[in-house]
Amino acid sequence: MTETVYSLLPIYAVLIPLILPIPIYLFRNYPNGREFFSIAGSLATFITVFLIYTKVKTGISLEYTLFEFLPGLSLKFKVDAFGTYFALMASFLWFLTTFYSIGYMRGNKEKNQTRFFLFFSLSMFAAISAAFSGNLLTIYVFYEIITFSTYPLVAHKQTKEAIQGARRYLSYLLLTSVLLFLPALVYTYYAAGTLDFTLGGIFASKENVNKSVLGLMLLFFVFGSAKAAVMPFHLWLPSAMVAPTPVSALLHAVAVVKTGVFVIIRVFVYIYGLDFLKTISTSNLVTIFAAFTIIVASMVALRQDNIKARLAYSTISQLSYIVLSVSLLSITGAIGAIFHIVAHGFAKITLFFWAGAVYVANHKTKVSELNGIAKHMPYSMAAFTVGALSMIGFPPMAGLISKWFIATGAVEGSKPWVIAVLVISALLNAGYFVPIFINAYLKKPEPEHNHSHLHEAPKLMLVPMLITATLTIFIFFYPEFFLKLAKLALGIGG
């Protein structure tokens, strides 16, 4: 039984990244000072979240109400195992990405670096606040703040292409959340009288609920959470690749897309409840849409020569693993969905770190330009290899564990055809990663090009990349930390 304790710890955890932009701005003319505060702030946030974890792992839930508008309608934090799981990953990767960003920004001589670090901090404030949200209203508010705080990051370069990409990013995410997610939220409050996240759902104890309307609202929630990039609401994500690579890493591994799938899992497990959803047929439609996205996005990735575009469509596919897994409505599938948040997070941020390293060190942006680059960037390519093999599901990488849980959950949820989707997807994943291996490791550089200038990435970029790659392997051998939290989040372990 979970004990609820009123605590200011969640407030401290979100206040740090909220006030961090102040010293970042004050030291705008002193890069070393600005970057010191960026590192110190991200580290302090992680330490605070870890202190929260030490309480949550014992079965305690930390709660703090910000405002109450009506009975059952409030802005509040309620930190449970699932929120802690997401916040731990986000805050730790923020800390590593801060070092990487310093190396990228300096190495690439980027303009507006103060603005970058300022909005980076604000986006993490919103992401951790979403993780700690105690109900649908609170998570919706911070979901929107994430959108607005990452818009300047996507438009960072201020080119025509960057501004167009940022506008598409903003319009897609805002329109879907306002036109789909918000009406579903309003109907949920009307039907249940509360928006509080409750393990097992809030509808199971309600009589005379209209399951047909609730089924439609489920689709509204899934497609209204467009940050999860389920097709056809995915086009914002490739458009956002005009952003600097640290932003792409943030979008794909931490703040944006992971918030999208985090929200969907919240809705499935804590608003509807897995057992209640078995009485609603539209959950099967979610599985079909997710399976379609997994296959089609992988096929599109095969045709992308631009490195970041290929990784973007890979992300679209991998996110739908999470949506598909929770839609299986089995406990094992839900564990697989939660575990894949971390497995994909560490592997995908490694891949984007690698893409940025290749660009900063050697100004390469296309797969076709990578011939022989492994000779000059051996450590970066080693990190890429780990991340790519995890995406495919190859041992000993973390991605294999989550895919095993998804496959087992498919059998448990009486949808064995999903296993065929996983197999086809793994082959397609190999299809768009293997050419990079071949070009980098086996092909010789084009003789007409001078490759004497090629070199390894700066250490500030290389070290975070090697850490995330190493952890991708470590999680495979020692998954218990994350599995225990995932099971605790589902009420089946402690």
Backbone hydrogen bonds, N-H to C=O, Kabsch-Sander energy under -0.5 kcal/mol:
donor,donor_aa,acceptor,acceptor_aa,energy
3,E,59,G,-2.0
5,V,61,S,-3.1
7,S,63,E,-1.6
12,Y,8,L,-2.3
13,A,9,L,-2.4
14,V,10,P,-1.6
15,L,11,I,-2.2
16,I,12,Y,-1.7
18,L,14,V,-1.0
19,I,15,L,-2.7
20,L,16,I,-1.5
22,I,19,I,-1.8
24,I,20,L,-1.8
25,Y,21,P,-2.4
26,L,22,I,-2.5
27,F,23,P,-2.0
28,R,25,Y,-1.8
30,Y,27,F,-1.8
33,G,30,Y,-0.6
34,R,27,F,-0.6
34,R,30,Y,-2.6
35,E,31,P,-2.6
36,F,32,N,-1.9
37,F,33,G,-2.2
38,S,34,R,-1.6
39,I,35,E,-2.3
40,A,36,F,-3.0
41,G,37,F,-2.7
42,S,38,S,-1.9
43,L,39,I,-2.3
44,A,40,A,-2.6
45,T,41,G,-2.0
46,F,42,S,-2.0
47,I,43,L,-2.5
48,T,44,A,-2.2
49,V,45,T,-2.5
50,F,46,F,-2.5
51,L,47,I,-2.1
52,I,48,T,-1.9
53,Y,49,V,-2.2
54,T,50,F,-1.9
55,K,51,L,-0.8
55,K,52,I,-0.9
56,V,52,I,-2.5
57,K,53,Y,-2.7
58,T,55,K,-1.0
59,G,56,V,-2.2
60,I,55,K,-1.3
61,S,3,E,-3.5
62,L,79,V,-1.5
63,E,5,V,-2.7
64,Y,77,F,-2.8
66,L,75,L,-2.7
67,F,75,L,-1.8
69,F,73,L,-2.2
70,L,73,L,-1.8
73,L,70,L,-2.7
75,L,67,F,-3.0
76,K,74,S,-0.7
77,F,64,Y,-3.0
78,K,132,F,-2.4
79,V,62,L,-3.6
80,D,78,K,-0.8
84,T,80,D,-2.3
85,Y,81,A,-2.3
86,F,82,F,-2.1
87,A,83,G,-2.6
88,L,84,T,-2.7
89,M,85,Y,-1.6
90,A,86,F,-2.6
91,S,87,A,-2.8
92,F,88,L,-2.1
93,L,89,M,-2.5
94,W,90,A,-1.9
95,F,91,S,-1.8
96,L,92,F,-1.9
97,T,93,L,-2.7
98,T,94,W,-1.9
99,F,95,F,-1.2
100,Y,96,L,-2.0
101,S,97,T,-3.1
102,I,98,T,-1.9
103,G,99,F,-2.0
104,Y,100,Y,-2.6
105,M,101,S,-3.3
106,R,102,I,-2.4
107,G,103,G,-2.4
108,N,104,Y,-2.3
109,K,106,R,-0.7
110,E,105,M,-2.1
116,F,112,N,-1.7
117,F,113,Q,-2.4
118,L,114,T,-2.3
119,F,115,R,-2.4
120,F,116,F,-2.1
121,S,117,F,-1.9
122,L,118,L,-1.8
123,S,119,F,-2.3
124,M,120,F,-1.6
125,F,121,S,-2.1
126,A,122,L,-2.0
127,A,123,S,-2.2
128,I,124,M,-2.6
129,S,125,F,-2.0
130,A,126,A,-2.3
131,A,127,A,-2.0
132,F,128,I,-1.8
133,S,130,A,-0.9
134,G,76,K,-2.9
136,L,195,L,-1.9
139,I,135,N,-2.1
140,Y,136,L,-2.1
141,V,137,L,-2.1
142,F,138,T,-2.0
143,Y,139,I,-1.9
144,E,140,Y,-1.9
145,I,141,V,-1.8
146,I,142,F,-2.1
147,T,143,Y,-1.4
148,F,144,E,-2.2
149,S,145,I,-2.7
150,T,146,I,-1.8
151,Y,147,T,-1.0
154,V,150,T,-2.2
155,A,151,Y,-2.2
156,H,153,L,-1.1
158,Q,155,A,-1.9
163,I,159,T,-2.5
164,Q,160,K,-2.3
165,G,161,E,-2.4
166,A,162,A,-2.4
167,R,163,I,-2.2
168,R,164,Q,-2.1
169,Y,165,G,-2.3
170,L,166,A,-2.7
171,S,167,R,-2.9
172,Y,168,R,-2.6
173,L,169,Y,-1.9
174,L,170,L,-2.5
175,L,171,S,-2.5
176,T,172,Y,-2.0
177,S,173,L,-1.6
178,V,174,L,-2.5
179,L,175,L,-2.8
180,L,176,T,-1.7
181,F,176,T,-1.6
182,L,177,S,-2.6
184,A,180,L,-1.7
185,L,181,F,-2.3
186,V,182,L,-2.5
187,Y,183,P,-2.5
188,T,184,A,-2.1
189,Y,185,L,-2.0
190,Y,186,V,-2.1
191,A,187,Y,-2.8
192,A,188,T,-2.6
193,G,189,Y,-2.2
195,L,72,G,-1.1
197,F,134,G,-2.2
198,T,270,Y,-2.3
200,G,269,V,-1.3
201,G,198,T,-3.0
202,I,271,I,-2.8
203,F,271,I,-0.7
206,K,203,F,-1.6
211,K,209,V,-1.1
214,L,210,N,-2.3
215,G,211,K,-2.1
216,L,212,S,-1.7
217,M,213,V,-2.7
218,L,214,L,-1.8
219,L,215,G,-1.3
220,F,216,L,-1.9
221,F,217,M,-2.6
222,V,218,L,-2.2
223,F,219,L,-2.8
224,G,220,F,-2.2
225,S,221,F,-1.2
226,A,224,G,-1.3
228,A,225,S,-2.4
229,A,226,A,-1.9
233,F,230,V,-2.1
234,H,232,P,-0.9
235,L,232,P,-0.5
237,L,234,H,-1.8
239,S,235,L,-1.3
240,A,236,W,-1.6
241,M,238,P,-1.3
242,V,239,S,-1.1
243,A,240,A,-1.7
247,V,244,P,-1.0
248,S,244,P,-1.8
249,A,245,T,-2.7
250,L,246,P,-2.1
251,L,247,V,-3.2
252,H,248,S,-2.6
253,A,249,A,-2.1
254,V,249,A,-0.5
254,V,250,L,-1.5
255,A,250,L,-0.9
256,V,250,L,-0.8
257,V,251,L,-2.4
260,G,256,V,-1.7
261,V,257,V,-1.9
262,F,258,K,-2.2
263,V,259,T,-2.5
264,I,260,G,-1.7
265,I,261,V,-2.4
266,R,262,F,-2.3
267,V,263,V,-2.4
268,F,264,I,-2.5
269,V,265,I,-2.9
270,Y,266,R,-2.6
271,I,266,R,-0.8
271,I,267,V,-1.0
272,Y,267,V,-2.8
273,G,268,F,-1.7
277,L,273,G,-2.1
278,K,274,L,-0.8
278,K,275,D,-0.8
279,T,276,F,-1.8
280,I,277,L,-1.9
281,S,279,T,-0.5
283,S,280,I,-1.2
284,N,281,S,-1.8
285,L,281,S,-0.7
286,V,282,T,-1.7
287,T,283,S,-1.6
288,I,284,N,-2.0
289,F,285,L,-2.8
290,A,286,V,-2.5
291,A,287,T,-2.5
292,F,288,I,-2.6
293,T,289,F,-2.3
294,I,290,A,-2.4
295,I,291,A,-2.0
296,V,292,F,-2.7
297,A,293,T,-2.3
298,S,294,I,-1.1
299,M,295,I,-2.0
300,V,296,V,-2.3
301,A,297,A,-2.1
302,L,298,S,-1.3
303,R,299,M,-0.6
303,R,300,V,-1.3
304,Q,301,A,-1.5
305,D,303,R,-0.6
307,I,365,T,-2.7
310,R,306,N,-2.3
311,L,307,I,-2.3
312,A,308,K,-2.1
313,Y,309,A,-2.2
314,S,310,R,-1.6
315,T,311,L,-2.1
316,I,312,A,-2.1
317,S,313,Y,-1.9
318,Q,314,S,-2.7
319,L,315,T,-2.7
320,S,316,I,-1.2
321,Y,317,S,-0.6
321,Y,318,Q,-0.8
322,I,318,Q,-0.8
322,I,319,L,-0.8
323,V,319,L,-1.6
324,L,320,S,-2.9
325,S,321,Y,-2.4
326,V,322,I,-2.2
327,S,323,V,-1.7
328,L,324,L,-0.5
328,L,325,S,-1.0
329,L,326,V,-1.4
334,A,330,S,-2.3
335,I,331,I,-2.3
336,G,332,T,-2.3
337,A,333,G,-2.2
338,I,334,A,-2.4
339,F,335,I,-2.9
340,H,336,G,-2.1
341,I,337,A,-0.8
341,I,338,I,-0.7
342,V,338,I,-0.8
342,V,339,F,-0.6
343,A,339,F,-2.4
344,H,340,H,-2.6
345,G,341,I,-1.5
346,F,342,V,-2.5
347,A,343,A,-1.6
348,K,344,H,-3.2
349,I,345,G,-1.9
350,T,346,F,-1.3
351,L,347,A,-1.7
352,F,348,K,-2.2
353,F,349,I,-2.4
354,W,350,T,-2.2
355,A,351,L,-2.2
356,G,352,F,-2.4
357,A,353,F,-2.2
358,V,354,W,-2.6
359,Y,355,A,-1.7
360,V,356,G,-2.9
361,A,357,A,-2.6
362,N,358,V,-1.9
363,H,359,Y,-2.0
364,K,358,V,-1.2
367,V,305,D,-3.3
369,E,366,K,-1.3
370,L,367,V,-1.6
372,G,439,N,-2.7
373,I,370,L,-2.3
374,A,440,A,-1.5
375,K,372,G,-1.0
376,H,373,I,-0.9
377,M,373,I,-2.0
381,M,377,M,-2.4
382,A,378,P,-1.7
383,A,379,Y,-2.0
384,F,380,S,-2.4
385,T,381,M,-2.5
386,V,382,A,-1.7
387,G,383,A,-2.3
388,A,384,F,-3.0
389,L,385,T,-2.4
390,S,386,V,-1.9
391,M,387,G,-1.8
392,I,388,A,-2.0
393,G,389,L,-1.7
394,F,389,L,-3.0
397,M,394,F,-0.9
398,A,472,T,-1.3
400,L,397,M,-1.5
401,I,397,M,-0.6
401,I,398,A,-0.9
402,S,398,A,-1.3
403,K,399,G,-2.0
404,W,400,L,-2.0
405,F,401,I,-2.2
406,I,402,S,-2.3
407,A,403,K,-2.5
408,T,404,W,-2.5
409,G,405,F,-2.7
410,A,406,I,-1.9
411,V,407,A,-1.6
412,E,408,T,-2.5
413,G,409,G,-2.3
414,S,411,V,-1.5
415,K,410,A,-3.5
418,V,415,K,-2.0
419,I,416,P,-1.6
420,A,416,P,-0.6
420,A,417,W,-0.5
421,V,417,W,-1.2
422,L,418,V,-2.1
423,V,419,I,-2.2
424,I,420,A,-2.6
425,S,421,V,-2.6
426,A,422,L,-2.3
427,L,423,V,-2.0
428,L,424,I,-2.3
429,N,425,S,-3.0
430,A,426,A,-2.3
431,G,427,L,-1.8
432,Y,428,L,-1.6
433,F,429,N,-1.4
434,V,430,A,-2.9
436,I,433,F,-0.9
437,F,433,F,-1.7
438,I,434,V,-2.9
439,N,435,P,-2.6
440,A,436,I,-2.7
441,Y,437,F,-3.0
442,L,437,F,-0.6
442,L,438,I,-1.7
443,K,438,I,-1.8
449,H,446,E,-1.7
451,H,449,H,-0.7
454,L,451,H,-1.2
461,M,458,P,-1.3
462,L,458,P,-2.6
463,V,459,K,-2.7
465,M,461,M,-1.3
466,L,462,L,-2.4
467,I,463,V,-2.2
468,T,464,P,-2.4
469,A,465,M,-2.0
470,T,466,L,-2.4
471,L,467,I,-2.5
472,T,468,T,-1.5
473,I,469,A,-1.3
474,F,470,T,-2.7
475,I,471,L,-2.7
476,F,472,T,-0.6
476,F,473,I,-0.6
477,F,473,I,-1.4
478,Y,474,F,-2.5
483,L,479,P,-2.6
484,K,480,E,-3.0
485,L,481,F,-1.4
486,A,482,F,-2.5
487,K,483,L,-2.7
488,L,484,K,-2.5
489,A,485,L,-2.3
490,L,486,A,-1.0
491,G,488,L,-1.2
492,I,487,K,-2.9
493,G,487,K,-0.5
